[in-house]
């Protein structure tokens, strides 16, 4: 299992650059940048210039906010700048954000994403000299590429594509057209083993060889009791936020917690975030997060996911001492 670090969700591109440099110095295998308040590709470009060894991944870049040509271009450039260390992590986001934040079309997200990935690969293949660009699909058409706009073959090859998925249909798409899966932080061991991995194997004729499964599990860490209590409140709040999203309901249904999803969704529409966090009981917290000392957290993560996950990134939605997360990472690497 490889252990990656990630930029803080509020990090500016310059902050992400510094964090990537620190992650490499600390011995992490990779570094992931999400796309929330800033553009992921800008941060990854800076991170590529500041590092030499670690893998760099968008986790995720919002596919449907762009088109296959823009994504193919951005990913090709980061792959070039990083010397072949880039992983293109794509996700769909949810309908409200695609339509109302990005003003882009939304329909049949699994089918659209499968075509999106195939289109990106077709563009890269054309640049690599594998034939004229001629991609015609239901959602995207790319049939023009003149020499003036063709960057030519990338000396490092095309970057791998990792696809974010929660539901089984998108997971199956990842198995068919991607090189890896980005499991959502809102994942339990039961959901991973009973729903996600079977869907992947079914899409790949039972074989996961050469396919990368990434996971970002939530952890409760703190230097003392007060810090751990603050961390636990933050994790309960993050679980409540995810659980209120209808797209993530299948994870709760797997455990018979559908009623909790309904209650949280209603409260989210009122913005009652504090009240929502208080509704997360201990058994739900324990299903989604591990807690304790670095040794206890590392041991619990290895027991839960060691046989199923290729790359792991701790998710701590609160301020945490880097020494604690670094200790967890070192202990996990020591169990390889």
N, C-alpha and C positions, 0 to 999 in steps of 0.2 A: 504493500500500500504506500503510495506517495502522499506526502503531506504538504498542502499548499497554504499560503496565507492569502488574505484578501484586503483590499482597500476599504477603509471605513466608508459607509454609505454617504456620509456628508463630505468626504474628501474632495478638495479641488483637484484639478489635474496635477498641479505642482505637489500637492499633498500625496497623491497617489504615486507620483514619481519617487518621492522620498521614501514612502512605505515599501515600494518594490525594491529599492536599493537596500533598505534595512532587512527585508525578508531574505534577499540573497545572502547578505552577510550573516544572517542567523541560521542559514543552512536549509531553508525551505526548498522544496522541489519546484514550486511554481507560485504564481501570483495571479489573482483574479480581480477583475474590475467590473463592477456592475454599472448599469446605466439608470441613474435616478435624476440627480440634479445637474449632472455634467455628461458630456459625450464620452463614451467608453473608449472610442478609438483614439481620441486626443490623449487621454491619460495613458493608454497602452503604448502610444508612440513615444511619449516621454519616458515611460518605464523601459522601453526597449533600448533607448539611448543610455540609460543609467545603469543597465545590468548587462551581464555577459553570459550567464549560465541558465537561469531559471526559465521555466516555461511561462508564457504569458497568455492569459485567456480572458475573453469577454464573457461575463457571466451575470447577466446576459446582455447582448445587444438586441434591441427590439426589431425583429425582422419586418413586421408589417408597418412600421413607421417609415420604411424605406422601400426600395425595390431591389431585385436581384443584381442589377448592374451597379448600383451605388455600393451595395454590400460587397460584391466581388472586388470592386476597386479598392475600397478601404482595407479589406482583409489582405489583399495582395500586397498593398503598400506596407502594412504592419509586418507581414511575413518577411518582406524584403529588408526592412529596417532592422528587424530583430535577428536576422540571420537564420531564419527557419524555426524560431522558437514560439510561434504564435499558434493558438488554438481558437478557432472561431466558434464561440458559444452563442447560439441564437435562441430566442424565445418569442412567443406570440404576443405576450401581454394579454389583457382581457379586453372584451369588446368595448366597454365604456371608454377606456383610455385610447384605444385605436381610433374610435369614431369621434370622441369629444375632445381629446387632448391633441391628437395628431391630425384629425380631419382626414383620415384615410379609410378606405373601404374595409369592411369586415364581413366575411361569410365563410362557412365551412372551414374553420381554422386548421383542422388536421389535413384536409385535402390541399388547402392553399399552402400550408407549410411544406408538404411533400413536394409540391411543384416548385416552390421557391428554392428549396435546396437543389433540386435537379437543375434548375435554371442557372444558379450560381456555378455549379459544376460544369455546365455546358459553356459558360462564358470563360472559365479558367481553361477548359480544354481548347477552346479556340485560340486563346492567347498562347497556349503551349504548342501551337502548330498542329493540332490534331484534326483540323478540318475547319470549314467555314462555319461561322456562327449562324445556326438556324434552329432556334428553339421556339416552338409554338405550343402553348398550353391553354388551359381554360382560363387562367388568371393572368398569365404573363406571356409576353411575346418579345423575343430578342432576335432580330434577323438582320441587323446592320452592325458591322464592325469594320471600319476602314483603317488603313495603316496609321493614319494620323492619331487615332485614339487607342491603338493597340500597344500595350506596354511590352509585349513579347513574353517569352517564357520566363518564369521566375526561377532563378538559379537554385532556390531552396525547395522548389516544388510547391504545390498547393497546400495550404494549411488544412489540418483535419477540421471537420465540422462536428460540433457537439450540440445536441438539441435538448432544450429544457422541456420536460413533460411531467404532468401529474396524472392525468387520465390515461386509460389504457389505449385509446385510439391514437393519441399523440405519441405515446410510448412505442406503439407499433410502427409509427412513421419513423421514429428515431432508429429503430431496429432495421428498417428497410433502406434508408437513404443516408444516415449519418454514420460517423465514426465513433460516436460516444453519446452517452446520456447524461444530462445534468439533472439529477434528482433535486426536487424542491426541498428547502429546509423543512417544509411542512410534510414530513414523511416519518412514519413509524417503522420499526423493524417488521411488524406484521404486514403492513401495506407493501413494503419493499419486497418481502419474500413471497407473499401470497398473491400480489397483483402485478407489481412492476416487473419483476424478473421473469415470471411466466409469460407476460405479454412480449417482452423482449425476445425470449427464446422462441416463442411461436413465430415472430416476425423474421427470425434469423435461422429457421430450421433447426432450432435446438442448440446452436453453437454461439458462444460469446467470445470465442478466441479472436484477439485483435480488436475487440470492442471495449471502449473505456467507460466505466460507470463511475461517475463523480457524485459525491454527496456532501452537503453542508449541514451537519447536525447542530442543533442548538445545545449549548452547554451553560451551566451555572457555575461560575468561578468567582472567587473573591478572596482577598488576603485575610479577612476576618469575618466574624458573624454578621456585622453590619453591612459589609460590602457584598457578602453572599445574599443577604436579604434584599438588597437593592437589585442585584442581578436577577434574583428569582422573580421579583415584581416585573422587571423589564421583559423577561422571557414569557411570563404569563400574558403580558400585554401583547407581545408579538404573536403568540399562539392564538389569542383571541382575535387579533386583526386578520390573520390568515383564515381562521375558522369561519369568519363572517363572510368570506368570499364564496359565492355559489360554485365557482369553478373548482374549488378545492374540497367541496363537500364529500366526494367519494372516499377521501381518507377517513373522515369522521364516520361515514356510513360503515366502513369496514369494521369499526369497533362498536357499532350500535349507538353512536352519539349524534344521530341526525337531529334530534330535538334540540341539542345544544347549538348546532349550526343554525337552526331556525331562529332561536332566541338571539344569538349574536348578530345575525344579519339584520334583524329588526332594530336592535340597539345601534348598529353601525349607521343606519340611515338617520339616526338622531345625533350621531357624533358622541355617543356616550361611552368613550373609550375607557375611562376609569372603571365604570360599572361593568364593562365587558371583561376586563382583566380579572375582576373579582369573581367572575363566574367560572373560571377555569379551575376545576378540582384537581386534587393531587394526582389522581390516576391519569388524567389527561396530561398534566405536566410531565409525569414520569414516562409516558409513552413517547412524547416528542423531544424530551431533553434529558441529558445526563447531568449530574451534579456531584460536587464534592471537591476533594483535593485534586491537584493535577494527576496524581497516581490513580485515584479512583475514577476520574473522568476518562483517562487513557484506557484503563482496564475495561470499563463499561463500553466504550466505543469499539474496542477490539472484539469484545464478546458479541456485540450487536451486529457489527458490520464487517468484521475482518475477513469473512469468507465471501463477501459479495461486492465490495467496493474497491476500486482501483486507486482512486484519488479522493482524499478527504480534506475538507476545509472547515475549521471550527466557525460556528456562527454565534457571535456574542453581541446581541443588540443593546449594548450598554458599554460604558467606558470600563476597560479592564486592563490591568497591568500586563504589558507584553511579556514579562517574565513568566507569568502563569500560563499563558497560551503557548509560549515557547517551551515550557517544561512539558506540557501535554504532547506537543509535537515531537520532542526528543524522546519521550517515553514510547510513543507509538512507533517511531522509527526503530527504536531498540527492540521492538517485538517482531520486526520483519524476519 
